[in-house]
Amino acid sequence: QVQLVESGGGLVQAGGSLRLSCAASGSIFRINAMRWYRQAPGKQRELVATITRGGSTNYGDSVKGRFTISRDNAKNTVYLQMNSLKPEDTGVYYCYVEETTVDYLDADYWGKGTRVIVSS
């Protein structure tokens, strides 16, 4: 079983920055991809950023140019650097990991989320 723990959320003024971290622990064979999602109350969860095992990255249009996803494979940790934050970035940010197990099956895991509030 894999556990994900997010950290780094908080309250910030518009235009400010935050860095989110997500550390994966437990029985990990191979991580295929790490992603960040976010969700505001009453709204659908949206994909914010992805980084694959090969290192390629993708971003949602609303955050492109402002957010950067990165990883430290040795530590099984993914980061989300968020700059030029806007009030519409407010929400709970969730870490997601897709893993290939020792049985060569795909499994996915979600963190509990970390809350980000951007004030105007």
DRENDO-1510 file (C-alpha; in Angstrom, 1 decimal, always signed):
<recs>
REC; n; res; u; v; w
REC; 1; GLN; +0.0; +0.0; +0.0 .
REC; 2; VAL; +1.1; +3.5; -0.8 .
REC; 3; GLN; +0.4; +6.6; +1.2 .
REC; 4; LEU; +0.6; +10.1; +0.0 .
REC; 5; VAL; +1.0; +13.1; +2.2 .
REC; 6; GLU; +0.6; +16.7; +0.9 .
REC; 7; SER; +1.9; +19.7; +2.5 .
REC; 8; GLY; +2.6; +23.4; +1.8 .
REC; 9; GLY; -1.0; +24.8; +1.5 .
REC; 10; GLY; -2.1; +27.9; +3.2 .
REC; 11; LEU; -3.4; +31.4; +2.9 .
REC; 12; VAL; -1.7; +33.8; +0.5 .
REC; 13; GLN; -2.5; +37.1; -1.1 .
REC; 14; ALA; -3.1; +37.4; -4.8 .
REC; 15; GLY; +0.2; +37.6; -6.7 .
REC; 16; GLY; +2.0; +35.5; -4.1 .
REC; 17; SER; +3.5; +32.1; -4.3 .
REC; 18; LEU; +3.3; +28.7; -2.6 .
REC; 19; ARG; +5.1; +25.4; -3.0 .
REC; 20; LEU; +3.2; +22.2; -2.5 .
REC; 21; SER; +4.9; +18.9; -1.7 .
REC; 22; CYS; +3.6; +15.4; -1.9 .
REC; 23; ALA; +5.7; +12.5; -0.5 .
REC; 24; ALA; +4.8; +8.9; -1.4 .
REC; 25; SER; +5.7; +6.2; +1.0 .
REC; 26; GLY; +5.0; +2.5; +1.5 .
REC; 27; SER; +5.5; -0.4; -0.8 .
REC; 28; ILE; +6.4; +1.2; -4.2 .
REC; 29; PHE; +7.6; -0.7; -7.1 .
REC; 30; ARG; +7.5; +1.9; -9.9 .
REC; 31; ILE; +5.8; +5.2; -10.2 .
REC; 32; ASN; +4.4; +5.9; -13.7 .
REC; 33; ALA; +3.1; +9.4; -13.2 .
REC; 34; MET; +2.4; +12.0; -10.5 .
REC; 35; ARG; -0.3; +14.5; -10.9 .
REC; 36; TRP; -1.8; +17.5; -9.0 .
REC; 37; TYR; -5.6; +18.0; -9.0 .
REC; 38; ARG; -7.6; +20.7; -7.4 .
REC; 39; GLN; -11.2; +21.1; -6.4 .
REC; 40; ALA; -13.3; +24.0; -5.0 .
REC; 41; PRO; -16.5; +23.3; -3.1 .
REC; 42; GLY; -19.4; +22.6; -5.5 .
REC; 43; LYS; -17.1; +22.3; -8.5 .
REC; 44; GLN; -15.6; +19.3; -10.3 .
REC; 45; ARG; -12.1; +18.2; -9.6 .
REC; 46; GLU; -9.7; +19.4; -12.3 .
REC; 47; LEU; -6.3; +18.3; -13.4 .
REC; 48; VAL; -3.7; +20.9; -12.7 .
REC; 49; ALA; -0.4; +19.3; -13.7 .
REC; 50; THR; +1.2; +16.0; -14.6 .
REC; 51; ILE; +4.8; +14.7; -14.6 .
REC; 52; THR; +5.5; +11.3; -16.1 .
REC; 53; ARG; +8.1; +8.7; -15.2 .
REC; 54; GLY; +10.0; +9.9; -18.3 .
REC; 55; GLY; +10.0; +13.5; -17.1 .
REC; 56; SER; +7.5; +15.0; -19.5 .
REC; 57; THR; +5.1; +17.6; -18.0 .
REC; 58; ASN; +1.6; +18.9; -18.9 .
REC; 59; TYR; -0.4; +21.7; -17.4 .
REC; 60; GLY; -3.9; +22.9; -17.4 .
REC; 61; ASP; -4.5; +26.0; -19.5 .
REC; 62; SER; -5.5; +28.0; -16.4 .
REC; 63; VAL; -2.2; +27.5; -14.7 .
REC; 64; LYS; +0.3; +27.3; -17.6 .
REC; 65; GLY; +3.1; +29.8; -17.2 .
REC; 66; ARG; +2.4; +30.2; -13.5 .
REC; 67; PHE; +2.7; +26.7; -12.0 .
REC; 68; THR; +5.6; +24.3; -12.3 .
REC; 69; ILE; +5.6; +20.6; -11.5 .
REC; 70; SER; +8.8; +18.8; -10.6 .
REC; 71; ARG; +9.9; +15.6; -8.9 .
REC; 72; ASP; +12.6; +14.0; -6.9 .
REC; 73; ASN; +12.5; +10.4; -7.9 .
REC; 74; ALA; +15.0; +9.3; -5.2 .
REC; 75; LYS; +12.6; +10.7; -2.5 .
REC; 76; ASN; +9.3; +9.7; -4.3 .
REC; 77; THR; +8.2; +13.3; -4.0 .
REC; 78; VAL; +6.5; +15.6; -6.4 .
REC; 79; TYR; +6.3; +19.4; -6.0 .
REC; 80; LEU; +4.0; +22.1; -7.4 .
REC; 81; GLN; +5.5; +25.6; -7.4 .
REC; 82; MET; +2.7; +28.1; -7.7 .
REC; 83; ASN; +3.5; +31.6; -8.7 .
REC; 84; SER; +1.3; +34.6; -9.5 .
REC; 85; LEU; -1.6; +33.1; -7.6 .
REC; 86; LYS; -5.1; +34.3; -8.3 .
REC; 87; PRO; -8.2; +34.0; -6.2 .
REC; 88; GLU; -9.6; +31.5; -8.7 .
REC; 89; ASP; -6.7; +29.2; -7.7 .
REC; 90; THR; -8.4; +28.7; -4.3 .
REC; 91; GLY; -9.3; +25.1; -3.5 .
REC; 92; VAL; -8.1; +21.8; -2.1 .
REC; 93; TYR; -5.1; +20.5; -4.0 .
REC; 94; TYR; -4.8; +16.7; -4.2 .
REC; 95; CYS; -1.7; +14.6; -5.1 .
REC; 96; TYR; -2.2; +11.6; -7.3 .
REC; 97; VAL; +0.2; +8.8; -8.0 .
REC; 98; GLU; -0.1; +6.0; -10.6 .
REC; 99; GLU; +2.1; +3.0; -9.7 .
REC; 100; THR; +3.0; -0.2; -11.3 .
REC; 101; THR; +3.0; -2.9; -8.6 .
REC; 102; VAL; +5.3; -5.7; -8.1 .
REC; 103; ASP; +2.7; -7.8; -9.9 .
REC; 104; TYR; +2.9; -5.4; -12.9 .
REC; 105; LEU; -0.6; -4.1; -12.3 .
REC; 106; ASP; -1.5; -0.5; -12.3 .
REC; 107; ALA; -2.7; +1.1; -9.1 .
REC; 108; ASP; -3.5; +4.6; -8.2 .
REC; 109; TYR; -3.5; +6.5; -4.9 .
REC; 110; TRP; -4.8; +9.9; -3.7 .
REC; 111; GLY; -3.6; +12.1; -0.9 .
REC; 112; LYS; -6.0; +13.7; +1.5 .
REC; 113; GLY; -5.4; +17.1; +0.1 .
REC; 114; THR; -4.0; +20.4; +1.2 .
REC; 115; ARG; -6.0; +23.6; +1.2 .
REC; 116; VAL; -5.0; +26.7; -0.7 .
REC; 117; ILE; -6.8; +30.0; -0.2 .
REC; 118; VAL; -5.8; +33.0; -2.3 .
REC; 119; SER; -7.2; +36.3; -1.1 .
REC; 120; SER; -7.9; +39.3; -3.4 .
</recs>
